[in-house]
Amino acid sequence: MAPSNRLESLMRMLAQDPLDAFCLYGVAQEHASAGRFEEAVVWFRKTIDADPRHAYARFHLAKALERMDDVNGAVTALREGLQVARAAGDAKAANELAGYLDELT
């Protein structure tokens, strides 16, 4: 499926359930993949609002913020994600977030 078709499909699914964190995250990823980082940030934040325990949304939010030269924002997102991952007992996500945080600080 072409990227624009994926985005269109995700938007149709979101029309049915605007708080579907999986779809919100997918929309964010589509924007990030296309280099639309400001849009990606908006959608990653919507994902986090819909599912505050979504550690990987924070990881990719940090990536988008870093691409926009907002390293402080990226560090904040990573620190929050690390707390979320640790609270959930998700060692894999915690390790990835911590590794990326180490790169930025």
Backbone atoms as SQL, in Angstrom:
CREATE TABLE atoms (id INTEGER PRIMARY KEY, chain TEXT, resi INTEGER, resn TEXT, atom TEXT, x REAL, y REAL, z REAL);
INSERT INTO atoms VALUES
  (1, 'A', 1, 'MET', 'N', 0.851, -1.177, 0.000),
  (2, 'A', 1, 'MET', 'CA', 0.000, 0.000, 0.000),
  (3, 'A', 1, 'MET', 'C', 0.899, 1.243, 0.000),
  (4, 'A', 2, 'ALA', 'N', 0.629, 2.188, -0.857),
  (5, 'A', 2, 'ALA', 'CA', 1.416, 3.412, -0.949),
  (6, 'A', 2, 'ALA', 'C', 1.226, 4.252, 0.307),
  (7, 'A', 3, 'PRO', 'N', 2.254, 5.062, 0.665),
  (8, 'A', 3, 'PRO', 'CA', 2.158, 5.874, 1.886),
  (9, 'A', 3, 'PRO', 'C', 0.897, 6.735, 1.954),
  (10, 'A', 4, 'SER', 'N', 0.522, 7.382, 0.854),
  (11, 'A', 4, 'SER', 'CA', -0.664, 8.236, 0.908),
  (12, 'A', 4, 'SER', 'C', -1.918, 7.394, 1.138),
  (13, 'A', 5, 'ASN', 'N', -1.946, 6.174, 0.567),
  (14, 'A', 5, 'ASN', 'CA', -3.084, 5.288, 0.794),
  (15, 'A', 5, 'ASN', 'C', -3.141, 4.835, 2.251),
  (16, 'A', 6, 'ARG', 'N', -1.973, 4.573, 2.845),
  (17, 'A', 6, 'ARG', 'CA', -1.948, 4.185, 4.269),
  (18, 'A', 6, 'ARG', 'C', -2.491, 5.322, 5.121),
  (19, 'A', 7, 'LEU', 'N', -2.040, 6.531, 4.831),
  (20, 'A', 7, 'LEU', 'CA', -2.507, 7.680, 5.606),
  (21, 'A', 7, 'LEU', 'C', -4.017, 7.855, 5.439),
  (22, 'A', 8, 'GLU', 'N', -4.501, 7.722, 4.215),
  (23, 'A', 8, 'GLU', 'CA', -5.947, 7.840, 3.974),
  (24, 'A', 8, 'GLU', 'C', -6.715, 6.759, 4.728),
  (25, 'A', 9, 'SER', 'N', -6.203, 5.537, 4.705),
  (26, 'A', 9, 'SER', 'CA', -6.859, 4.443, 5.423),
  (27, 'A', 9, 'SER', 'C', -6.883, 4.700, 6.919),
  (28, 'A', 10, 'LEU', 'N', -5.767, 5.156, 7.458),
  (29, 'A', 10, 'LEU', 'CA', -5.699, 5.462, 8.892),
  (30, 'A', 10, 'LEU', 'C', -6.667, 6.577, 9.260),
  (31, 'A', 11, 'MET', 'N', -6.772, 7.583, 8.405),
  (32, 'A', 11, 'MET', 'CA', -7.685, 8.695, 8.690),
  (33, 'A', 11, 'MET', 'C', -9.140, 8.224, 8.654),
  (34, 'A', 12, 'ARG', 'N', -9.466, 7.299, 7.751),
  (35, 'A', 12, 'ARG', 'CA', -10.828, 6.743, 7.718),
  (36, 'A', 12, 'ARG', 'C', -11.118, 5.957, 9.003),
  (37, 'A', 13, 'MET', 'N', -10.125, 5.193, 9.461),
  (38, 'A', 13, 'MET', 'CA', -10.312, 4.429, 10.702),
  (39, 'A', 13, 'MET', 'C', -10.459, 5.378, 11.894),
  (40, 'A', 14, 'LEU', 'N', -9.702, 6.466, 11.872),
  (41, 'A', 14, 'LEU', 'CA', -9.803, 7.436, 12.969),
  (42, 'A', 14, 'LEU', 'C', -11.159, 8.120, 12.997),
  (43, 'A', 15, 'ALA', 'N', -11.775, 8.266, 11.843),
  (44, 'A', 15, 'ALA', 'CA', -13.115, 8.857, 11.804),
  (45, 'A', 15, 'ALA', 'C', -14.096, 7.999, 12.595),
  (46, 'A', 16, 'GLN', 'N', -13.850, 6.691, 12.621),
  (47, 'A', 16, 'GLN', 'CA', -14.695, 5.768, 13.381),
  (48, 'A', 16, 'GLN', 'C', -14.385, 5.807, 14.878),
  (49, 'A', 17, 'ASP', 'N', -13.113, 5.990, 15.202),
  (50, 'A', 17, 'ASP', 'CA', -12.675, 6.006, 16.610),
  (51, 'A', 17, 'ASP', 'C', -11.521, 6.998, 16.748),
  (52, 'A', 18, 'PRO', 'N', -11.827, 8.267, 17.003),
  (53, 'A', 18, 'PRO', 'CA', -10.793, 9.311, 17.053),
  (54, 'A', 18, 'PRO', 'C', -9.753, 9.138, 18.161),
  (55, 'A', 19, 'LEU', 'N', -10.001, 8.253, 19.106),
  (56, 'A', 19, 'LEU', 'CA', -9.056, 8.048, 20.204),
  (57, 'A', 19, 'LEU', 'C', -8.300, 6.729, 20.080),
  (58, 'A', 20, 'ASP', 'N', -8.304, 6.134, 18.909),
  (59, 'A', 20, 'ASP', 'CA', -7.597, 4.877, 18.675),
  (60, 'A', 20, 'ASP', 'C', -6.099, 5.168, 18.627),
  (61, 'A', 21, 'ALA', 'N', -5.408, 4.827, 19.709),
  (62, 'A', 21, 'ALA', 'CA', -3.982, 5.154, 19.822),
  (63, 'A', 21, 'ALA', 'C', -3.159, 4.481, 18.726),
  (64, 'A', 22, 'PHE', 'N', -3.553, 3.276, 18.321),
  (65, 'A', 22, 'PHE', 'CA', -2.836, 2.579, 17.252),
  (66, 'A', 22, 'PHE', 'C', -2.899, 3.377, 15.951),
  (67, 'A', 23, 'CYS', 'N', -4.078, 3.871, 15.614),
  (68, 'A', 23, 'CYS', 'CA', -4.238, 4.674, 14.395),
  (69, 'A', 23, 'CYS', 'C', -3.539, 6.025, 14.526),
  (70, 'A', 24, 'LEU', 'N', -3.663, 6.655, 15.663),
  (71, 'A', 24, 'LEU', 'CA', -3.000, 7.941, 15.885),
  (72, 'A', 24, 'LEU', 'C', -1.491, 7.796, 15.702),
  (73, 'A', 25, 'TYR', 'N', -0.938, 6.737, 16.272),
  (74, 'A', 25, 'TYR', 'CA', 0.493, 6.461, 16.158),
  (75, 'A', 25, 'TYR', 'C', 0.869, 6.202, 14.697),
  (76, 'A', 26, 'GLY', 'N', 0.031, 5.472, 14.003),
  (77, 'A', 26, 'GLY', 'CA', 0.278, 5.207, 12.586),
  (78, 'A', 26, 'GLY', 'C', 0.291, 6.481, 11.760),
  (79, 'A', 27, 'VAL', 'N', -0.644, 7.384, 12.023),
  (80, 'A', 27, 'VAL', 'CA', -0.672, 8.674, 11.316),
  (81, 'A', 27, 'VAL', 'C', 0.611, 9.444, 11.610),
  (82, 'A', 28, 'ALA', 'N', 1.016, 9.460, 12.870),
  (83, 'A', 28, 'ALA', 'CA', 2.253, 10.155, 13.243),
  (84, 'A', 28, 'ALA', 'C', 3.445, 9.574, 12.495),
  (85, 'A', 29, 'GLN', 'N', 3.517, 8.245, 12.441),
  (86, 'A', 29, 'GLN', 'CA', 4.628, 7.585, 11.757),
  (87, 'A', 29, 'GLN', 'C', 4.629, 7.908, 10.260),
  (88, 'A', 30, 'GLU', 'N', 3.452, 7.959, 9.658),
  (89, 'A', 30, 'GLU', 'CA', 3.366, 8.304, 8.229),
  (90, 'A', 30, 'GLU', 'C', 3.914, 9.714, 7.982),
  (91, 'A', 31, 'HIS', 'N', 3.540, 10.650, 8.839),
  (92, 'A', 31, 'HIS', 'CA', 4.054, 12.019, 8.692),
  (93, 'A', 31, 'HIS', 'C', 5.567, 12.060, 8.900),
  (94, 'A', 32, 'ALA', 'N', 6.043, 11.353, 9.904),
  (95, 'A', 32, 'ALA', 'CA', 7.487, 11.347, 10.163),
  (96, 'A', 32, 'ALA', 'C', 8.239, 10.731, 8.984),
  (97, 'A', 33, 'SER', 'N', 7.718, 9.646, 8.449),
  (98, 'A', 33, 'SER', 'CA', 8.370, 8.982, 7.315),
  (99, 'A', 33, 'SER', 'C', 8.444, 9.886, 6.090),
  (100, 'A', 34, 'ALA', 'N', 7.462, 10.774, 5.975),
  (101, 'A', 34, 'ALA', 'CA', 7.421, 11.699, 4.839),
  (102, 'A', 34, 'ALA', 'C', 8.211, 12.979, 5.110),
  (103, 'A', 35, 'GLY', 'N', 8.828, 13.069, 6.297),
  (104, 'A', 35, 'GLY', 'CA', 9.612, 14.254, 6.623),
  (105, 'A', 35, 'GLY', 'C', 8.781, 15.427, 7.110),
  (106, 'A', 36, 'ARG', 'N', 7.521, 15.189, 7.412),
  (107, 'A', 36, 'ARG', 'CA', 6.641, 16.248, 7.940),
  (108, 'A', 36, 'ARG', 'C', 6.674, 16.176, 9.467),
  (109, 'A', 37, 'PHE', 'N', 7.785, 16.652, 10.032),
  (110, 'A', 37, 'PHE', 'CA', 8.035, 16.455, 11.459),
  (111, 'A', 37, 'PHE', 'C', 7.108, 17.261, 12.349),
  (112, 'A', 38, 'GLU', 'N', 6.729, 18.459, 11.930),
  (113, 'A', 38, 'GLU', 'CA', 5.795, 19.244, 12.749),
  (114, 'A', 38, 'GLU', 'C', 4.454, 18.529, 12.854),
  (115, 'A', 39, 'GLU', 'N', 3.982, 17.978, 11.744),
  (116, 'A', 39, 'GLU', 'CA', 2.738, 17.211, 11.765),
  (117, 'A', 39, 'GLU', 'C', 2.910, 15.952, 12.609),
  (118, 'A', 40, 'ALA', 'N', 4.049, 15.301, 12.468),
  (119, 'A', 40, 'ALA', 'CA', 4.307, 14.094, 13.244),
  (120, 'A', 40, 'ALA', 'C', 4.244, 14.389, 14.735),
  (121, 'A', 41, 'VAL', 'N', 4.843, 15.490, 15.152),
  (122, 'A', 41, 'VAL', 'CA', 4.828, 15.867, 16.574),
  (123, 'A', 41, 'VAL', 'C', 3.389, 16.010, 17.070),
  (124, 'A', 42, 'VAL', 'N', 2.561, 16.671, 16.287),
  (125, 'A', 42, 'VAL', 'CA', 1.158, 16.851, 16.670),
  (126, 'A', 42, 'VAL', 'C', 0.492, 15.492, 16.875),
  (127, 'A', 43, 'TRP', 'N', 0.709, 14.563, 15.956),
  (128, 'A', 43, 'TRP', 'CA', 0.059, 13.249, 16.030),
  (129, 'A', 43, 'TRP', 'C', 0.669, 12.364, 17.108),
  (130, 'A', 44, 'PHE', 'N', 1.983, 12.452, 17.341),
  (131, 'A', 44, 'PHE', 'CA', 2.556, 11.690, 18.455),
  (132, 'A', 44, 'PHE', 'C', 1.966, 12.195, 19.775),
  (133, 'A', 45, 'ARG', 'N', 1.776, 13.493, 19.891),
  (134, 'A', 45, 'ARG', 'CA', 1.177, 14.026, 21.132),
  (135, 'A', 45, 'ARG', 'C', -0.270, 13.586, 21.283),
  (136, 'A', 46, 'LYS', 'N', -0.996, 13.501, 20.179),
  (137, 'A', 46, 'LYS', 'CA', -2.369, 12.987, 20.234),
  (138, 'A', 46, 'LYS', 'C', -2.360, 11.526, 20.682),
  (139, 'A', 47, 'THR', 'N', -1.381, 10.772, 20.217),
  (140, 'A', 47, 'THR', 'CA', -1.254, 9.374, 20.629),
  (141, 'A', 47, 'THR', 'C', -1.048, 9.285, 22.132),
  (142, 'A', 48, 'ILE', 'N', -0.152, 10.113, 22.641),
  (143, 'A', 48, 'ILE', 'CA', 0.146, 10.116, 24.074),
  (144, 'A', 48, 'ILE', 'C', -1.074, 10.550, 24.882),
  (145, 'A', 49, 'ASP', 'N', -1.820, 11.521, 24.365),
  (146, 'A', 49, 'ASP', 'CA', -3.048, 11.936, 25.054),
  (147, 'A', 49, 'ASP', 'C', -4.047, 10.779, 25.119),
  (148, 'A', 50, 'ALA', 'N', -4.139, 10.017, 24.018),
  (149, 'A', 50, 'ALA', 'CA', -5.084, 8.892, 23.964),
  (150, 'A', 50, 'ALA', 'C', -4.603, 7.712, 24.803),
  (151, 'A', 51, 'ASP', 'N', -3.283, 7.524, 24.874),
  (152, 'A', 51, 'ASP', 'CA', -2.709, 6.411, 25.638),
  (153, 'A', 51, 'ASP', 'C', -1.437, 6.897, 26.338),
  (154, 'A', 52, 'PRO', 'N', -1.575, 7.432, 27.540),
  (155, 'A', 52, 'PRO', 'CA', -0.421, 7.974, 28.254),
  (156, 'A', 52, 'PRO', 'C', 0.683, 6.950, 28.542),
  (157, 'A', 53, 'ARG', 'N', 0.379, 5.655, 28.376),
  (158, 'A', 53, 'ARG', 'CA', 1.378, 4.607, 28.632),
  (159, 'A', 53, 'ARG', 'C', 2.146, 4.208, 27.371),
  (160, 'A', 54, 'HIS', 'N', 1.983, 4.948, 26.296),
  (161, 'A', 54, 'HIS', 'CA', 2.597, 4.609, 25.007),
  (162, 'A', 54, 'HIS', 'C', 4.040, 5.124, 24.979),
  (163, 'A', 55, 'ALA', 'N', 4.964, 4.279, 25.416),
  (164, 'A', 55, 'ALA', 'CA', 6.373, 4.678, 25.517),
  (165, 'A', 55, 'ALA', 'C', 6.988, 4.955, 24.147),
  (166, 'A', 56, 'TYR', 'N', 6.647, 4.143, 23.150),
  (167, 'A', 56, 'TYR', 'CA', 7.273, 4.315, 21.843),
  (168, 'A', 56, 'TYR', 'C', 6.803, 5.589, 21.134),
  (169, 'A', 57, 'ALA', 'N', 5.609, 6.069, 21.456),
  (170, 'A', 57, 'ALA', 'CA', 5.186, 7.358, 20.902),
  (171, 'A', 57, 'ALA', 'C', 6.121, 8.458, 21.399),
  (172, 'A', 58, 'ARG', 'N', 6.560, 8.335, 22.642),
  (173, 'A', 58, 'ARG', 'CA', 7.494, 9.322, 23.185),
  (174, 'A', 58, 'ARG', 'C', 8.873, 9.195, 22.534),
  (175, 'A', 59, 'PHE', 'N', 9.290, 7.959, 22.263),
  (176, 'A', 59, 'PHE', 'CA', 10.569, 7.733, 21.593),
  (177, 'A', 59, 'PHE', 'C', 10.567, 8.421, 20.216),
  (178, 'A', 60, 'HIS', 'N', 9.515, 8.171, 19.450),
  (179, 'A', 60, 'HIS', 'CA', 9.459, 8.737, 18.100),
  (180, 'A', 60, 'HIS', 'C', 9.115, 10.223, 18.112),
  (181, 'A', 61, 'LEU', 'N', 8.406, 10.676, 19.139),
  (182, 'A', 61, 'LEU', 'CA', 8.221, 12.115, 19.332),
  (183, 'A', 61, 'LEU', 'C', 9.585, 12.766, 19.498),
  (184, 'A', 62, 'ALA', 'N', 10.437, 12.151, 20.298),
  (185, 'A', 62, 'ALA', 'CA', 11.787, 12.682, 20.506),
  (186, 'A', 62, 'ALA', 'C', 12.565, 12.726, 19.196),
  (187, 'A', 63, 'LYS', 'N', 12.442, 11.692, 18.377),
  (188, 'A', 63, 'LYS', 'CA', 13.127, 11.677, 17.079),
  (189, 'A', 63, 'LYS', 'C', 12.671, 12.852, 16.213),
  (190, 'A', 64, 'ALA', 'N', 11.358, 13.069, 16.165),
  (191, 'A', 64, 'ALA', 'CA', 10.817, 14.171, 15.358),
  (192, 'A', 64, 'ALA', 'C', 11.283, 15.519, 15.903),
  (193, 'A', 65, 'LEU', 'N', 11.242, 15.669, 17.217),
  (194, 'A', 65, 'LEU', 'CA', 11.690, 16.926, 17.822),
  (195, 'A', 65, 'LEU', 'C', 13.168, 17.172, 17.545),
  (196, 'A', 66, 'GLU', 'N', 13.965, 16.119, 17.636),
  (197, 'A', 66, 'GLU', 'CA', 15.388, 16.269, 17.341),
  (198, 'A', 66, 'GLU', 'C', 15.588, 16.709, 15.889),
  (199, 'A', 67, 'ARG', 'N', 14.825, 16.136, 14.974),
  (200, 'A', 67, 'ARG', 'CA', 14.934, 16.519, 13.560),
  (201, 'A', 67, 'ARG', 'C', 14.548, 17.985, 13.349),
  (202, 'A', 68, 'MET', 'N', 13.742, 18.523, 14.273),
  (203, 'A', 68, 'MET', 'CA', 13.338, 19.932, 14.214),
  (204, 'A', 68, 'MET', 'C', 14.277, 20.810, 15.040),
  (205, 'A', 69, 'ASP', 'N', 15.402, 20.247, 15.474),
  (206, 'A', 69, 'ASP', 'CA', 16.401, 20.947, 16.286),
  (207, 'A', 69, 'ASP', 'C', 15.884, 21.354, 17.663),
  (208, 'A', 70, 'ASP', 'N', 14.921, 20.622, 18.195),
  (209, 'A', 70, 'ASP', 'CA', 14.419, 20.861, 19.549),
  (210, 'A', 70, 'ASP', 'C', 14.945, 19.740, 20.452),
  (211, 'A', 71, 'VAL', 'N', 16.240, 19.811, 20.743),
  (212, 'A', 71, 'VAL', 'CA', 16.869, 18.764, 21.546),
  (213, 'A', 71, 'VAL', 'C', 16.309, 18.764, 22.965),
  (214, 'A', 72, 'ASN', 'N', 16.040, 19.930, 23.531),
  (215, 'A', 72, 'ASN', 'CA', 15.475, 19.979, 24.886),
  (216, 'A', 72, 'ASN', 'C', 14.120, 19.289, 24.933),
  (217, 'A', 73, 'GLY', 'N', 13.291, 19.533, 23.931),
  (218, 'A', 73, 'GLY', 'CA', 11.990, 18.862, 23.855),
  (219, 'A', 73, 'GLY', 'C', 12.156, 17.365, 23.704),
  (220, 'A', 74, 'ALA', 'N', 13.141, 16.951, 22.910),
  (221, 'A', 74, 'ALA', 'CA', 13.407, 15.529, 22.717),
  (222, 'A', 74, 'ALA', 'C', 13.836, 14.879, 24.029),
  (223, 'A', 75, 'VAL', 'N', 14.708, 15.541, 24.761),
  (224, 'A', 75, 'VAL', 'CA', 15.173, 15.007, 26.047),
  (225, 'A', 75, 'VAL', 'C', 13.991, 14.865, 27.015),
  (226, 'A', 76, 'THR', 'N', 13.133, 15.855, 27.046),
  (227, 'A', 76, 'THR', 'CA', 11.952, 15.789, 27.916),
  (228, 'A', 76, 'THR', 'C', 11.073, 14.605, 27.542),
  (229, 'A', 77, 'ALA', 'N', 10.829, 14.426, 26.248),
  (230, 'A', 77, 'ALA', 'CA', 9.999, 13.306, 25.789),
  (231, 'A', 77, 'ALA', 'C', 10.633, 11.972, 26.178),
  (232, 'A', 78, 'LEU', 'N', 11.945, 11.862, 26.046),
  (233, 'A', 78, 'LEU', 'CA', 12.634, 10.623, 26.391),
  (234, 'A', 78, 'LEU', 'C', 12.569, 10.349, 27.887),
  (235, 'A', 79, 'ARG', 'N', 12.746, 11.370, 28.690),
  (236, 'A', 79, 'ARG', 'CA', 12.670, 11.177, 30.146),
  (237, 'A', 79, 'ARG', 'C', 11.281, 10.714, 30.561),
  (238, 'A', 80, 'GLU', 'N', 10.251, 11.331, 29.967),
  (239, 'A', 80, 'GLU', 'CA', 8.879, 10.915, 30.268),
  (240, 'A', 80, 'GLU', 'C', 8.640, 9.478, 29.801),
  (241, 'A', 81, 'GLY', 'N', 9.134, 9.167, 28.609),
  (242, 'A', 81, 'GLY', 'CA', 8.978, 7.818, 28.082),
  (243, 'A', 81, 'GLY', 'C', 9.680, 6.782, 28.934),
  (244, 'A', 82, 'LEU', 'N', 10.835, 7.138, 29.440),
  (245, 'A', 82, 'LEU', 'CA', 11.588, 6.229, 30.307),
  (246, 'A', 82, 'LEU', 'C', 10.800, 5.935, 31.583),
  (247, 'A', 83, 'GLN', 'N', 10.187, 6.951, 32.153),
  (248, 'A', 83, 'GLN', 'CA', 9.351, 6.741, 33.346),
  (249, 'A', 83, 'GLN', 'C', 8.178, 5.819, 33.027),
  (250, 'A', 84, 'VAL', 'N', 7.544, 6.057, 31.888),
  (251, 'A', 84, 'VAL', 'CA', 6.393, 5.250, 31.486),
  (252, 'A', 84, 'VAL', 'C', 6.810, 3.796, 31.268),
  (253, 'A', 85, 'ALA', 'N', 7.916, 3.597, 30.551),
  (254, 'A', 85, 'ALA', 'CA', 8.385, 2.235, 30.266),
  (255, 'A', 85, 'ALA', 'C', 8.757, 1.501, 31.543),
  (256, 'A', 86, 'ARG', 'N', 9.440, 2.187, 32.429),
  (257, 'A', 86, 'ARG', 'CA', 9.823, 1.543, 33.699),
  (258, 'A', 86, 'ARG', 'C', 8.596, 1.199, 34.531),
  (259, 'A', 87, 'ALA', 'N', 7.624, 2.114, 34.581),
  (260, 'A', 87, 'ALA', 'CA', 6.406, 1.863, 35.351),
  (261, 'A', 87, 'ALA', 'C', 5.642, 0.667, 34.786),
  (262, 'A', 88, 'ALA', 'N', 5.720, 0.464, 33.481),
  (263, 'A', 88, 'ALA', 'CA', 5.030, -0.660, 32.839),
  (264, 'A', 88, 'ALA', 'C', 5.854, -1.943, 32.880),
  (265, 'A', 89, 'GLY', 'N', 7.101, -1.850, 33.343),
  (266, 'A', 89, 'GLY', 'CA', 7.963, -3.017, 33.364),
  (267, 'A', 89, 'GLY', 'C', 8.442, -3.422, 31.977),
  (268, 'A', 90, 'ASP', 'N', 8.473, -2.467, 31.061),
  (269, 'A', 90, 'ASP', 'CA', 8.892, -2.730, 29.680),
  (270, 'A', 90, 'ASP', 'C', 10.385, -2.439, 29.543),
  (271, 'A', 91, 'ALA', 'N', 11.199, -3.453, 29.832),
  (272, 'A', 91, 'ALA', 'CA', 12.656, -3.281, 29.835),
  (273, 'A', 91, 'ALA', 'C', 13.195, -2.944, 28.449),
  (274, 'A', 92, 'LYS', 'N', 12.626, -3.534, 27.408),
  (275, 'A', 92, 'LYS', 'CA', 13.093, -3.266, 26.044),
  (276, 'A', 92, 'LYS', 'C', 12.912, -1.791, 25.695),
  (277, 'A', 93, 'ALA', 'N', 11.705, -1.268, 25.917),
  (278, 'A', 93, 'ALA', 'CA', 11.451, 0.147, 25.634),
  (279, 'A', 93, 'ALA', 'C', 12.325, 1.031, 26.517),
  (280, 'A', 94, 'ALA', 'N', 12.454, 0.678, 27.787),
  (281, 'A', 94, 'ALA', 'CA', 13.273, 1.471, 28.705),
  (282, 'A', 94, 'ALA', 'C', 14.717, 1.526, 28.223),
  (283, 'A', 95, 'ASN', 'N', 15.247, 0.405, 27.766),
  (284, 'A', 95, 'ASN', 'CA', 16.623, 0.386, 27.269),
  (285, 'A', 95, 'ASN', 'C', 16.785, 1.248, 26.025),
  (286, 'A', 96, 'GLU', 'N', 15.824, 1.175, 25.117),
  (287, 'A', 96, 'GLU', 'CA', 15.903, 1.985, 23.898),
  (288, 'A', 96, 'GLU', 'C', 15.796, 3.474, 24.218),
  (289, 'A', 97, 'LEU', 'N', 14.873, 3.824, 25.096),
  (290, 'A', 97, 'LEU', 'CA', 14.722, 5.224, 25.496),
  (291, 'A', 97, 'LEU', 'C', 15.978, 5.724, 26.216),
  (292, 'A', 98, 'ALA', 'N', 16.495, 4.918, 27.120),
  (293, 'A', 98, 'ALA', 'CA', 17.699, 5.313, 27.871),
  (294, 'A', 98, 'ALA', 'C', 18.909, 5.475, 26.933),
  (295, 'A', 99, 'GLY', 'N', 19.045, 4.571, 25.975),
  (296, 'A', 99, 'GLY', 'CA', 20.142, 4.667, 25.023),
  (297, 'A', 99, 'GLY', 'C', 20.069, 5.930, 24.190),
  (298, 'A', 100, 'TYR', 'N', 18.875, 6.258, 23.728),
  (299, 'A', 100, 'TYR', 'CA', 18.694, 7.475, 22.938),
  (300, 'A', 100, 'TYR', 'C', 18.925, 8.716, 23.811),
  (301, 'A', 101, 'LEU', 'N', 18.446, 8.654, 25.050),
  (302, 'A', 101, 'LEU', 'CA', 18.668, 9.765, 25.980),
  (303, 'A', 101, 'LEU', 'C', 20.148, 9.989, 26.207),
  (304, 'A', 102, 'ASP', 'N', 20.909, 8.912, 26.349),
  (305, 'A', 102, 'ASP', 'CA', 22.365, 9.023, 26.525),
  (306, 'A', 102, 'ASP', 'C', 23.009, 9.695, 25.313),
  (307, 'A', 103, 'GLU', 'N', 22.512, 9.408, 24.117),
  (308, 'A', 103, 'GLU', 'CA', 23.053, 10.032, 22.911),
  (309, 'A', 103, 'GLU', 'C', 22.853, 11.545, 22.901),
  (310, 'A', 104, 'LEU', 'N', 21.720, 11.979, 23.455),
  (311, 'A', 104, 'LEU', 'CA', 21.367, 13.406, 23.397),
  (312, 'A', 104, 'LEU', 'C', 21.916, 14.230, 24.558),
  (313, 'A', 105, 'THR', 'N', 22.287, 13.554, 25.652),
  (314, 'A', 105, 'THR', 'CA', 22.737, 14.321, 26.821),
  (315, 'A', 105, 'THR', 'C', 24.207, 14.125, 27.079);
